[in-house]
Amino acid sequence: MSSFTFHRGDALTVLKTLPDESVHAVITDPPYNSGGRTSSERTGRDARAKYVMSGSIHDLKTFPGENRDQRSYHSWLTELLTEAYRASTEHTVAAVFTDWRQEPTTTDALQMAGWTWQGTIPWIKPASRPRKGGFKQSAEFIVRGVKGTLDNSRDLYLPGHFTASQPRKDRVHITQKPLELMQRLVRICPEDGTVLDPFSGSGATGIAALREGRHFVGVELSPHYADIAEQRLRAELTKDDFDLAGPEA
């Protein structure tokens, strides 16, 4: 039966406490520290100011960790992915979300941490931000790497790109990822294996892992979003328990 462990606090601090070779997939959406044309725009505004359009109908809370400059972001992400590498078993795949500005830095950090870079997966968002006078900003990216080599003994075939819009109904996080995307992504983790997400946000990766029969280890720094993630994860397990038991006689 699926299970989860949830940590509240700084991702790097928590990762250093995880046992060696204890997780089987790393799937995470770190703060991009992007969202601006200049260095001052990227470091001087919070997440909400960067990623929420003016006039947005939702009033979701911002989240921390969005004010690093490029050098500190690269150093921090490299150290974090190094700890994730240590905690991973052989054949573990890491999938790290990023945007077009930070894709080069993310691929560098992944390789410096020891992972073998396996490519970049486009995530196409049909319901995305238009850009007057230019191209629509309709894609983010998933940088993927592997510890050692891929396990080609599994009868597993996953797509090279995803198409899914961010949730609009019942949305609880500014950068919330679609569950249908995350459920397909977590299948890179072996059955009954453990998925690690050091930036759990509202818990989408964890919910997807539980639904797909995997275990989950999550970390979240924001107390507000940690409360939401833990509530959603517990609700998912409760739902699974009810489904297994069936209706009362």
ZAKOLGU-670886 format. One line per field, with one value per residue (C-alpha): y, x, z; residue number from 1; chain. Coordinates in nm, 4 decimals, m for minus. Layout:
N
Y	[Y, ...]
X	[X, ...]
Z	[Z, ...]
resi	[NUM, ...]
chain	[A, ...]
END
This chain:
249
Y	[0.0000, 0.3497, 0.5760, 0.9190, 1.1014, 1.4785, 1.7200, 2.0881, 2.3039, 2.3919, 2.1445, 2.1263, 2.0831, 1.7986, 1.6270, 1.5985, 1.3831, 1.1297, 0.7893, 0.6961, 0.5157, 0.5478, 0.6987, 0.5743, 0.8918, 1.2651, 1.4742, 1.8359, 2.1926, 2.4228, 2.8009, 2.9181, 3.2493, 3.3756, 3.5822, 3.9066, 4.0724, 4.2111, 4.0919, 4.3431, 4.2208, 3.8600, 3.9273, 4.2183, 4.0720, 3.7842, 3.4802, 3.6253, 3.9428, 3.7347, 3.4589, 3.5956, 3.8222, 4.1496, 4.1150, 3.7435, 3.6119, 3.4084, 3.5465, 3.2659, 3.3230, 3.3751, 3.1327, 3.1819, 3.1176, 3.3349, 3.6034, 3.4429, 3.5902, 3.3649, 3.2615, 3.1769, 2.9947, 2.7773, 2.6998, 2.6272, 2.4030, 2.2098, 2.1402, 2.0368, 1.7997, 1.6551, 1.5582, 1.4151, 1.2110, 1.0680, 0.9713, 0.7964, 0.4363, 0.3266, 0.3910, 0.6700, 0.9335, 1.3001, 1.5234, 1.8943, 2.1572, 2.4847, 2.7653, 2.8877, 3.1327, 2.8806, 2.5705, 2.6117, 2.6671, 2.3704, 2.1342, 2.2501, 2.2024, 1.8563, 1.7397, 1.9010, 1.7111, 1.3792, 1.3022, 1.2003, 1.4463, 1.2605, 1.5515, 1.8039, 1.7335, 2.0188, 2.0777, 2.2561, 2.4592, 2.5336, 2.7756, 3.0004, 3.3631, 3.5452, 3.8007, 4.1079, 4.1557, 3.8267, 3.4550, 3.3038, 3.1831, 2.8380, 2.6030, 2.5075, 2.2313, 1.9216, 1.8573, 1.4885, 1.2969, 0.9501, 0.8096, 0.5639, 0.4200, 0.3799, 0.0544, m0.0841, m0.4080, m0.2378, m0.2607, 0.1170, 0.3696, 0.7340, 1.0299, 1.2816, 1.5771, 1.6614, 1.8793, 1.9947, 2.3241, 2.4292, 2.3617, 2.6418, 2.4808, 2.4229, 2.5690, 2.6144, 2.7108, 2.9755, 2.7272, 2.4158, 2.1359, 1.9333, 1.5976, 1.4222, 1.5290, 1.4350, 1.0919, 1.0043, 1.1493, 0.9516, 0.6268, 0.6648, 0.5453, 0.1633, 0.0114, 0.0297, 0.2658, 0.6048, 0.9418, 1.2397, 1.5991, 1.8569, 2.1371, 1.9863, 2.3036, 2.1967, 1.8259, 1.7441, 1.5166, 1.3288, 1.2827, 1.1531, 0.9129, 0.7744, 0.7309, 0.5399, 0.3029, 0.4645, 0.5930, 0.9601, 1.1749, 1.5460, 1.8674, 2.2133, 2.5356, 2.7517, 2.6762, 2.7787, 2.5402, 2.2665, 2.2676, 2.2384, 1.9636, 1.7527, 1.7857, 1.6831, 1.3874, 1.2612, 1.2990, 1.0970, 0.8134, 0.8206, 0.7964, 0.5014, 0.3252, 0.3751, 0.2483, m0.0663, m0.1310, m0.0649, 0.0768, m0.0228, m0.3064]
X	[0.0000, 0.1232, 0.2495, 0.4036, 0.6497, 0.6234, 0.8879, 0.8377, 1.1452, 1.4332, 1.4797, 1.8593, 1.8591, 1.6065, 1.7782, 2.0999, 1.9128, 1.7807, 1.9534, 2.1777, 2.0019, 1.6546, 1.4543, 1.3828, 1.2751, 1.3280, 1.0474, 1.0401, 0.9467, 1.1972, 1.1509, 1.2712, 1.4175, 1.3240, 1.0280, 1.1984, 1.3925, 1.6638, 1.8500, 1.6667, 1.3281, 1.4224, 1.5582, 1.3427, 0.9928, 0.8221, 0.6715, 0.3227, 0.4457, 0.6405, 0.3970, 0.0460, m0.1009, m0.2546, m0.6314, m0.6107, m0.9301, m0.7477, m0.5713, m0.3265, m0.0386, 0.3173, 0.5984, 0.9613, 1.2900, 1.2413, 1.5078, 1.8427, 2.0677, 2.2003, 2.5243, 2.3647, 2.0777, 2.3226, 2.5266, 2.2192, 2.0539, 2.3782, 2.4140, 2.0508, 2.0675, 2.3930, 2.2140, 1.9246, 2.1772, 2.3290, 1.9844, 1.8925, 1.9406, 2.1117, 1.8903, 1.6958, 1.5622, 1.5510, 1.2908, 1.3285, 1.0821, 1.2212, 1.1478, 1.3294, 1.5493, 1.6750, 1.6941, 2.0699, 2.1473, 1.9322, 2.1021, 2.4442, 2.3471, 2.2064, 2.5295, 2.7553, 2.5587, 2.6521, 2.3418, 2.3762, 2.1660, 1.9075, 1.7377, 1.4589, 1.0848, 0.8591, 0.5412, 0.2943, 0.0234, m0.2753, m0.4289, m0.1261, m0.0222, m0.0434, 0.2191, 0.1164, 0.3323, 0.5154, 0.5010, 0.2762, 0.4548, 0.3001, 0.5760, 0.7794, 1.0375, 1.1323, 1.5067, 1.5743, 1.8798, 1.9640, 2.1936, 2.4057, 2.1956, 1.8272, 1.6687, 1.5684, 1.4378, 1.1042, 0.8180, 0.7715, 0.7202, 0.6614, 0.5998, 0.8672, 0.6374, 0.3259, 0.0235, m0.1826, m0.3051, m0.2648, m0.5764, m0.8314, m1.1005, m0.9997, m0.6539, m0.4609, m0.1058, 0.0323, 0.2444, 0.0305, 0.0995, m0.1775, m0.2378, m0.2796, 0.0759, 0.2206, 0.0555, 0.2251, 0.5560, 0.5727, 0.5521, 0.9252, 0.9525, 0.9448, 0.6274, 0.6262, 0.9267, 0.9637, 0.9279, 1.1116, 0.9934, 1.1962, 0.9564, 0.6149, 0.4063, 0.0427, 0.1320, 0.0586, 0.3620, 0.2724, m0.0910, 0.0154, 0.2631, 0.0019, m0.2510, 0.0046, 0.0925, 0.4223, 0.5492, 0.6297, 0.8763, 0.7973, 0.9477, 0.7904, 0.9277, 0.6131, 0.3962, 0.0868, 0.1489, 0.2824, m0.0561, m0.2360, m0.0064, m0.0324, m0.4112, m0.4375, m0.2024, m0.3909, m0.7208, m0.5795, m0.4749, m0.8119, m0.9859, m0.7667, m0.8462, m1.2192, m1.1980, m1.0172, m1.2643, m1.5699, m1.9020, m2.0317, m2.2817]
Z	[0.0000, m0.0826, 0.1958, 0.2382, 0.4617, 0.4727, 0.6031, 0.6821, 0.6354, 0.4054, 0.1205, 0.1386, 0.5156, 0.4949, 0.2020, 0.4028, 0.6550, 0.4029, 0.3943, 0.1018, m0.1850, m0.0320, m0.3211, m0.6735, m0.8577, m0.8025, m0.9490, m0.8465, m0.9360, m0.7618, m0.7528, m1.0949, m0.9740, m1.3191, m1.4378, m1.5348, m1.8135, m1.5872, m1.2782, m1.0588, m1.1873, m1.1109, m0.7611, m0.6466, m0.6843, m0.5067, m0.6780, m0.7002, m0.8691, m1.1221, m1.2106, m1.1570, m1.4237, m1.3127, m1.2866, m1.2008, m1.0427, m0.7757, m0.4691, m0.3937, m0.1530, m0.2698, m0.1781, m0.0644, m0.2420, m0.5502, m0.5003, m0.5809, m0.8444, m1.1204, m0.9512, m0.6172, m0.7920, m0.9847, m0.6730, m0.4606, m0.7207, m0.7774, m0.4049, m0.3763, m0.6744, m0.5352, m0.2134, m0.4157, m0.6157, m0.2970, m0.1668, m0.4942, m0.5974, m0.9190, m1.2264, m1.0496, m1.2885, m1.1897, m1.3578, m1.2765, m1.3983, m1.5319, m1.7780, m2.0873, m1.8966, m1.6437, m1.8634, m1.9344, m1.5648, m1.4642, m1.7095, m1.5861, m1.2201, m1.2918, m1.4544, m1.1938, m0.9278, m1.0917, m1.2971, m1.6617, m1.8611, m2.0693, m2.2450, m2.2001, m2.2158, m2.3335, m2.1357, m2.3632, m2.1857, m2.4144, m2.1623, m2.1183, m2.1184, m2.4546, m2.5522, m2.7475, m3.0546, m3.0145, m2.9540, m2.6896, m2.3771, m2.3846, m2.2713, m1.9690, m1.9613, m1.7640, m1.7536, m1.6974, m1.5874, m1.4582, m1.1913, m1.3843, m1.6652, m1.7380, m1.6290, m1.9682, m1.8178, m1.7450, m1.9940, m1.9812, m2.2602, m2.1697, m2.4035, m2.5034, m2.4400, m2.2403, m2.3180, m2.0207, m1.8778, m1.5175, m1.3111, m1.2943, m1.0803, m0.7172, m0.7791, m0.4540, m0.5641, m0.8003, m0.9980, m0.9418, m1.1887, m1.3606, m1.1947, m1.5294, m1.6220, m1.2843, m1.2823, m1.6089, m1.4948, m1.1677, m1.3625, m1.4209, m1.0607, m1.0318, m0.8911, m0.5108, m0.5262, m0.3574, m0.5300, m0.3761, m0.4217, m0.2237, m0.3307, m0.2722, m0.2986, m0.2760, m0.3038, m0.6692, m0.7087, m0.3914, m0.4869, m0.8286, m0.6671, m0.4280, m0.7090, m0.9128, m0.6283, m0.5324, m0.1980, m0.1501, 0.0414, 0.0293, 0.1636, 0.1773, 0.3273, 0.3241, 0.6307, 0.4351, 0.1472, 0.3764, 0.5524, 0.2183, 0.0871, 0.4007, 0.4093, 0.0443, 0.0890, 0.3934, 0.2072, m0.0822, 0.1491, 0.3228, m0.0136, m0.1096, 0.2204, 0.1644, m0.1936, m0.0764, 0.2038, m0.0095, 0.1126, 0.4513, 0.4555]
resi	[1, 2, 3, 4, 5, 6, 7, 8, 9, 10, 11, 12, 13, 14, 15, 16, 17, 18, 19, 20, 21, 22, 23, 24, 25, 26, 27, 28, 29, 30, 31, 32, 33, 34, 35, 36, 37, 38, 39, 40, 41, 42, 43, 44, 45, 46, 47, 48, 49, 50, 51, 52, 53, 54, 55, 56, 57, 58, 59, 60, 61, 62, 63, 64, 65, 66, 67, 68, 69, 70, 71, 72, 73, 74, 75, 76, 77, 78, 79, 80, 81, 82, 83, 84, 85, 86, 87, 88, 89, 90, 91, 92, 93, 94, 95, 96, 97, 98, 99, 100, 101, 102, 103, 104, 105, 106, 107, 108, 109, 110, 111, 112, 113, 114, 115, 116, 117, 118, 119, 120, 121, 122, 123, 124, 125, 126, 127, 128, 129, 130, 131, 132, 133, 134, 135, 136, 137, 138, 139, 140, 141, 142, 143, 144, 145, 146, 147, 148, 149, 150, 151, 152, 153, 154, 155, 156, 157, 158, 159, 160, 161, 162, 163, 164, 165, 166, 167, 168, 169, 170, 171, 172, 173, 174, 175, 176, 177, 178, 179, 180, 181, 182, 183, 184, 185, 186, 187, 188, 189, 190, 191, 192, 193, 194, 195, 196, 197, 198, 199, 200, 201, 202, 203, 204, 205, 206, 207, 208, 209, 210, 211, 212, 213, 214, 215, 216, 217, 218, 219, 220, 221, 222, 223, 224, 225, 226, 227, 228, 229, 230, 231, 232, 233, 234, 235, 236, 237, 238, 239, 240, 241, 242, 243, 244, 245, 246, 247, 248, 249]
chain	[A, A, A, A, A, A, A, A, A, A, A, A, A, A, A, A, A, A, A, A, A, A, A, A, A, A, A, A, A, A, A, A, A, A, A, A, A, A, A, A, A, A, A, A, A, A, A, A, A, A, A, A, A, A, A, A, A, A, A, A, A, A, A, A, A, A, A, A, A, A, A, A, A, A, A, A, A, A, A, A, A, A, A, A, A, A, A, A, A, A, A, A, A, A, A, A, A, A, A, A, A, A, A, A, A, A, A, A, A, A, A, A, A, A, A, A, A, A, A, A, A, A, A, A, A, A, A, A, A, A, A, A, A, A, A, A, A, A, A, A, A, A, A, A, A, A, A, A, A, A, A, A, A, A, A, A, A, A, A, A, A, A, A, A, A, A, A, A, A, A, A, A, A, A, A, A, A, A, A, A, A, A, A, A, A, A, A, A, A, A, A, A, A, A, A, A, A, A, A, A, A, A, A, A, A, A, A, A, A, A, A, A, A, A, A, A, A, A, A, A, A, A, A, A, A, A, A, A, A, A, A, A, A, A, A, A, A, A, A, A, A, A, A, A, A, A, A, A, A]
END
